[in-house]
Amino acid sequence: MINGAMKVFAKNGYKRASTDEMVKEAGISKGLWFHYFDNKLGLYTFVTDYAVKYMNMELLAMTNRQPEDYFATQLQFEKTKLLVRKSYPCIPLFLSSLEREKDEEALEAIGEYLAAYTNAKNKVFEQVDEGLFKEDVKRKQLDMTIGFTLDGLLREAYEEEEFDEEGYRIVIEEYLSMMRKLVLKED
């Protein structure tokens, strides 16, 4: 049920997500669905809470490291998403969709969960040594560039008939390696 709901919400956003499609995806009756959840917003809030708690638990393990370079941290963050995906295949895509959510009612309902996820991500990246960046590199612009690209690659991987974990990991590693050469000072 949880993965089915996350998948439909992730692909359609809150407003356009259909409970009929979720029921079909989960393989259960609509009556059983609404036995557990009063409405779509209640379900959205529940799966958001669940996904954020699960992902944040995995991110916590990443915060117990020595300061690293930006790209090693990015790669480890992506590998953590793949690890989470083994248990809950739709969590990475769902969390990505939360960050793009525009519906005000939905955002009000999930605001605290989204903030908790953002805080956990920021905690992982606060150990990055920005002294390794070339002088003209601005962290905020780098975060946006890398973030948009990785998000697009993730969504593209989910659009395939079957998620190719190894192929996705290789593409991410190649992209981050290329960006590393452009952003970090020469050794």
Buried (B, 14 or more C-beta within 10 A) or exposed (E): BBBBBBBBBBBBBBEEBEBEBBBEBBEBEEEEBBEEBEEBBEBBBBBBBBBBEBBBEBBEEBEEEEEBBBBEBBBBBBBBBBEBBEEBBBBBBBBBBBEEBEBEEBEEBBEEBBEBBEEBBEBBBEBBEEEBBEEEBEEEEBEEEBBEBBBEBBBEBBEEEEBEEEEBBEBBBEBBEEBBEEBBEEE
